[in-house]
């Protein structure tokens, strides 16, 4: 139940939800139920524990030691 999670107001519940979504997505990907995962920023502070980031979590769950993160965004300026 995410009813206690307010947009733009981090709290321990929002961190728990973010971690649960990452775990569910990685489980589905490893089971080949989905082909890809697209992530958005999460608060490491509110996830807590020894969480080092989404890339590390996904690599650990997949059992890989060598990995990289890709970041795609439009140009920030026209100059």
C-alpha positions in Angstrom: 0.0 0.0 0.0 1.6 3.2 -1.2 -1.1 5.5 0.2 1.2 6.9 2.9 3.9 7.8 0.4 3.6 11.5 -0.6 5.2 12.7 -3.9 8.3 14.9 -3.3 8.4 14.1 0.4 11.0 11.3 1.1 10.4 9.1 4.1 11.4 5.5 5.1 8.2 4.1 3.4 9.1 5.7 0.1 12.6 4.2 0.3 11.1 0.8 1.1 8.8 1.1 -1.9 11.7 2.1 -4.2 13.7 -0.9 -3.1 10.8 -3.2 -3.5 10.2 -2.0 -7.0 13.9 -2.6 -7.9 13.8 -6.1 -6.5 10.5 -7.0 -8.3 11.9 -5.6 -11.6 15.2 -7.5 -11.3 13.4 -10.7 -10.3 11.2 -10.4 -13.4 14.2 -9.6 -15.7 16.2 -12.5 -14.4 13.2 -14.8 -14.9 13.0 -13.5 -18.5 9.5 -12.2 -17.9 10.6 -8.8 -19.1 13.3 -7.7 -21.5 14.5 -4.5 -19.8 14.4 -2.2 -16.8 14.3 1.6 -16.9 15.1 3.3 -13.7 14.7 6.8 -12.3 16.6 8.5 -9.5 16.0 7.1 -6.0 17.1 8.4 -2.6 19.9 6.3 -1.2 19.4 8.1 2.1 15.8 6.9 2.4 16.5 3.4 1.2 19.2 3.2 3.8 21.2 0.2 4.9 24.2 -0.6 2.8 22.4 0.4 -0.5 25.1 1.8 -2.8 22.8 2.5 -5.8 20.6 0.8 -8.4 23.4 -0.3 -10.7 25.2 -2.1 -7.8 22.0 -3.7 -6.6 21.0 -5.0 -10.1 24.6 -6.3 -10.7 24.6 -8.1 -7.4 21.2 -9.7 -8.0 22.4 -10.8 -11.5 25.6 -12.2 -10.0 27.9 -10.0 -12.2 31.2 -8.5 -11.1 31.9 -6.3 -14.2 29.2 -3.8 -15.0 28.6 -0.2 -16.1 25.8 2.3 -15.9 24.5 4.2 -19.0 22.9 7.6 -18.6 20.9 9.1 -21.5 19.5 12.6 -21.6 19.0 15.4 -24.0 21.6 18.2 -24.1 21.3 20.6 -21.2 22.0 23.6 -23.4 22.0 24.6 -27.0 25.4 26.3 -26.9 
